[in-house]
Amino acid sequence: MEYTPKEEFMNQSQFAKRWLVSRQYISKLARRGHIPKLGGLVDTVLADAFMKRNGIGVLNIPLDPVRREQFLKRLELRSGV
């Protein structure tokens, strides 16, 4: 299985589309410290966990089992940090 760092970080617009919310809302969450960012990019694994935990938006993750498994592994690694 190949690691795909491309999905690990994305800009606010991409992340907003991923959750079907506005970019402005993601910006607001980032300013408040709820959405972790690194160098202007959203850390999708931790941000996805926040969005799911708080019931915000609708996650738009591909149904491909390989990509889903990669996401879950990254989430598990990050939650241990």
N, C-alpha and C positions, 0 to 999 in steps of 0.2 A: 504494500500500500504506500502510495507516495504522499508526502506532506505538501500541502498547498498553502504557502504563507499569504498568497494573494487575498484569501478570504479572511485572514486573521485581522487585518486592519482595512478600513475603508473610510472615505470622507463622509461628512455629515449627510450630504444629499443621498449618497448610496445607502447609508444606514437607514435614513428616513424611508426610502423606497422599500427597503427590506422589511420594515415594520408597518408600512402603509400609514405613516404619520407625516407631518410637515417637517421640513428642515429646521424651521424656526423653533419648533418644539424640542427637537434634538439638541439644538444650540442652547436652549434654556436649561435642559437637563444637564448638559455638559458644564455650563456656567455654575450650576448649583452643586456640581461634584458627583452627581448620580451616574453619569456616563463617563467612564475613564477614557482619556485621550493620551496619545503619545505623538508628539510632533505634529499636532493638528489633525491626526487621524484617530478615528474611534477604534478602540479595542473591542472588536465584535464579540469575542467570547464572553468577556465580563459584562459588556453592555447588553448582550442578549439575555444573560442570566438576570440582570436587573429588570429588563423589560418583562420577562416571563414571571419573575417573582412578584411584580407589581401589577400584572395584568394590563399592560399598556400595549395598544396596537394589536396587530395580527401578524405573527411571524411568517415570513415568506421564504422558508428554507426549501431547497429543491428536494424532490422525493427520491433522488438517487441514493440507494442504500450506502454506497461507498462514501459519498460526501456527507451523509448524515452521520455515519460512524466516525468520520474524521472530526466533525463538529463536536460530537459527544466526548471523544478522547481529549480534545483541546479544552473543553469545559471542565473535565475531570482534573486535568493537569493544573489548570488555573485556579480551581476552587481550593486546591491544596496549598496555594501560595499565601 
